[in-house]
Amino acid sequence: MPLSKRLLQIAGLLSLGIALLQVVLGFSPALSTYLGAPPELLANPAALLASSFFVALIFSIWGLYGLSGAGLLRRLPLLRLGLLVIGVIYTLRGLLLVPLLLDSLGLIVADPPILPQALLASLVSLLIGCLYLAGTLTAWRDLRPESPAR
C-alpha cells in the first residue's frame, strides 16, 4: 500500500477511535468531566448522551472518508473535497496547541486555566489533521473521480 493510502488509513482509524471514545463519554459523566465537558452539558444526562452520539456520528463519517481515501471502502461522494475539509478542520483544532503551550509555559494567562487534557487533544487533532492532509495531497491524482464510461 502506498504511503499516501497508509496515512489516510491511519487517519481514518484514528477518527473511528475518537468516535468510539465519544460514545463512551456519553455514558460516563465522570470521564466527560475529566476531559473538560461543560457543566451545563453534564447537568443533563440526556443532552450529554445525545451530543456524544452526534459527535461520534461526525467522527465516524470522517473515519469512513479516510478509509475510502485509502481504498479500503467504496469511493464516497466528493472524496477529495471531503478529505481536505476534514484535514483542515482537524489541523485548525490542533493549532489551538500554540496558545495552550504558551499558557502552560506561563507566557500568557488563560482564564479559565488550561487542562493538560486539552494539550493532548490539540496534539492528537494536529497529528490527525496532518495525516489527512498529507495523505490527501500526496494521493491527489489517485483520488480523482473515475471518468464515466462512454
MARGUDO-528413 format. One record per atom (N, C-alpha, C): y, x, z; residue in one letter. Coordinates in steps of 0.2 Angstrom, whole numbers, plus 5000, padded with zeros to 4 digits. Example, Ala and Ser with C-alpha at 12.3 -4.5 7.8 and 13.67 -1.06 7.14 Angstrom:
2
497250665039A
497850625039A
498450665039A
498950645035S
499550685036S
500050645039S
END
This chain:
150
499450045000M
500050005000M
500650045000M
501150034995P
501750074995P
502150075002P
502550125003L
502950125009L
503350065010L
503650045005S
504149985005S
503749925007S
503149915005K
502749855007K
502549865014K
502349925016R
502149935023R
502749915028R
503349935026L
503949925030L
504049845031L
503949815025L
504049735026L
503449705030L
502949735029Q
502349705033Q
502449715040Q
502649775042I
502849785049I
503449745052I
503949735048A
504449695050A
504249625051A
503849595046G
503549535046G
503149525053G
502749565054L
502349565060L
502749565066L
503249605067L
503649605072L
504049545073L
504249515068S
504649445068S
504149395071S
503549395069L
503049345071L
502849365079L
502849425081G
502849445088G
503349415092G
504049415089I
504549385093I
504549315093I
504249285088A
504149215088A
503649195094A
503149225094L
502649215100L
503049225107L
503449275107L
503749285114L
504249225115L
504549205110Q
504949145111Q
504649085114Q
504049075111V
503549015113V
503449025121V
503249085123V
503149105130V
503749095134V
504349115132L
504949105135L
505049025137L
504848985132G
504948915133G
504548885139G
503948915140F
503548895146F
503648935152F
504148985152S
504249025158S
504949035159S
505248985163P
505948995165P
506049065169P
505549085173A
505749145176A
505849205171A
505349205166L
505449265161L
506049255157L
506249185156S
506849175152S
507449195156S
507449185163T
508049205167T
508049285167T
507449315168Y
507449395167Y
507749415161Y
507649385155L
507949405149L
508649385147L
508949345152G
509649335151G
509749265148G
509349215149A
509449145146A
510049115150A
510449075147P
511049045150P
510848995156P
511148995161P
510948945167P
510948875165P
511348855160E
511348785158E
510748765154E
510448815151L
509848805147L
509248805152L
509248845157L
508748855162L
508748795167L
509348755167A
509348695171A
508948635168A
508848645162N
508548585158N
507848615155N
507248605158P
506648625155P
506548605148P
506648535147A
506548515140A
506948545135A
507648565137A
508048595132A
507848665131A
507548705137L
507348765136L
506748775131L
506248725132L
505648725128L
505848705121L
506348655120A
506548635113A
506848695109A
507348735113S
507648785110S
507248845109S
506748855113S
506248915112S
505848895106S
505648835105F
505248815099F
505648825093F
506248805093F
506648805087F
506748885085F
506948925090V
507048995088V
506349025086V
505849005089A
505149035087A
505049015079A
505248955078L
505148925071L
505548975066L
506148995068I
506549035063I
506249105063I
506049135068F
505749195068F
505049195064F
504749145065S
504049135061S
504249135053S
504749095051I
504949095044I
505149165042I
505549205046W
505649265044W
505049315044W
504649305048G
503949345048G
503649325042G
503549265040L
503249245033L
503549275027L
504249285027Y
504549315022Y
504449385022Y
504349425027G
504249495027G
503549505025G
503049455027L
502349465024L
502349445017L
502749395014S
502749385007S
503049445003S
503549475006G
503849535003G
503349585002G
502849595007A
502349645007A
501749625003A
501849565000G
501249544995G
500649524999G
500749505005L
500149485009L
500049405009L
500649375007L
500649295006L
500949284999L
500849224997R
501149204990R
501849214991R
502149214985R
502949234984R
503249174987R
503749184992L
504149124994L
504749124990L
505149064990P
505749054986P
506249094989P
506649114984L
507249164985L
507049224989L
506549254988L
506249304992L
506749364993L
506949394988R
507449444988R
508049434993R
508349374991L
508949354995L
508749345002L
508149305003G
507949295010G
507849355014G
507549405011L
507349465014L
508049505016L
508549505011L
509149535013L
509549505018L
509549435018V
509949405023V
509549415030V
508949415030I
508549425037I
508749495039I
508749545035G
508849615037G
509549615039G
510049585036V
510749595038V
510849555045V
510549505046I
510649465052I
510349505058I
509749535057Y
509449575062Y
509849635064Y
510149665058T
510549735059T
511149715062T
511449665061L
512149645064L
511949635071L
511449595073R
511249585080R
511149655083R
510849695080G
510649765083G
511249805084G
511749795080L
512349835081L
512749815087L
512549765091L
512849755097L
512649805102L
512149855100L
511949905104L
512549955105L
513049955101V
513550005102V
513949985108V
514249925108P
514649905114P
514249905121P
513549895120L
513149895126L
513049965128L
512950015124L
512950085126L
513550105129L
514150085126L
514750105128L
514850085135L
514650025137D
514649995143D
514250025148D
513650045146S
513150075150S
513350145152S
513750175148L
514050245149L
514650245153L
514950185154G
515550175158G
516150185154G
516050185147L
516650195143L
517050135142L
516750075143I
517050015143I
516749975148I
517049915150V
516849875156V
516749805153V
516049785153A
515949715151A
515949665157A
516149605155D
516149555160D
515849495157D
515249475159P
514849495164P
514449565163P
514149595168P
513849655167P
513249655162P
513149705158I
512649705153I
511949715156I
511449675154L
510749685157L
510449735153L
510049775156P
509649835152P
509249795147P
508949735148Q
508549705143Q
508949695137Q
509649685137A
510049675131A
510049735127A
510049795130L
509949855126L
509349865122L
508849845126L
508149845122L
508149795116L
508449735118A
508449685112A
508849705106A
509349735108S
509849765102S
509449815098S
509149865102L
508749915099L
508249895094L
507849845097V
507249815093V
507549775087V
508149735088S
508449705082S
508649755077S
508949805079L
509149855074L
508649885070L
508049905074L
507449935071L
507149885066L
507049825068I
506849775063I
507249765057I
507949755058G
508349745053G
508349805048G
508249865050C
508249925046C
507549925042C
507049895045L
506349895042L
506449845036L
506749785037Y
506849735032Y
507249765026Y
507849795028L
508249815023L
507949875019L
507649925022A
507349975019A
506849955014A
506349915017G
505849885013G
506049845007G
506549805008T
506849765003T
507149804997T
507549854999L
507949884994L
507549934990L
507049964994T
506550014990T
506049974986T
505949914987A
505449874983A
505849824979A
506549824978W
506949784975W
506649754968W
506449804964R
506249794957R
505549754957R
505149774962D
504449744963D
504549674966D
505049654969L
505149594972L
505549534967L
505649564961R
506049514957R
505549454955R
505849394954P
505449344952P
505049354945P
504449324945E
504049334939E
504349294933E
504349324927S
504549284921S
504149234920S
504449174918P
503949114917P
503649124910P
502949104910A
502549114904A
502849074898A
502849094892R
503149064887R
502649034882R
END
